[in-house]
Amino acid sequence: GSLVVNYPFDDDEQGIAIYSKSPDDAVFQRLALAYSKENAKMYQGSPCKDMYPSEYFPHGITNGAHWYNVPGGMQDWNYLHTNCFEVTIELGCVKYPKAEELPKYWEQNRRSLLQFMKQV
């Protein structure tokens, strides 16, 4: 896990981790920023220092392929084949949080979710 909003493309022609710009890159960045700006820890860009000390996401967002390459991912497939604008929101450094921690996750992301819906 991590704490970041990831947007297309998740793959690139060379199959390596480099920025892979989609035709709607500016729109995807705007959507991702709308979410991350409302989550202070995400927006800082280094949410999982203990687990991933070198991981840094400027303003809490990243192009998927720039982070790591995912050939044939659902996010890109939906964008290319159904015109669905999809982002992946990583909600925390711990992939499987304990049930008692879920209210904390809700509070950290409630405003982000509302801001994201306003983008419609």
C-alpha positions, 0 to 999 in steps of 0.5 A: 500500500501507499498513500497516493492518487495514481492516474493513467497511463499505467504502462508505456511502450518501453515497459519501464517505469517512466512517465506515460502521458495520456491525451487527457493528462491535465484532466487526470492531474486535476482529478488526482489533485482535487482528492489529494489536496484534502488529505494533508498526509497524502498531499505532503508526498512522503506518506510511508517514510518508515516503509518506503524511505525513498518514495516521494509523490509530489502533491500526493499524486503520480502517473501510474507508469512513472511509479511502476509499470503495469501492463494491461491494467484495468485503469488503462483498459477502461480509459482506452476502451470505454472512455471511463476516466479512472484513477486509483486511490491508495488509502494507506501504507498498511494494505490490511488495516485493523477494523478499529482503524477504519474510522480514522481512514474515513476521517482522513478521506471524507473531505477528499471524497467529497471534493472528488465528487464535486469534480463531476 
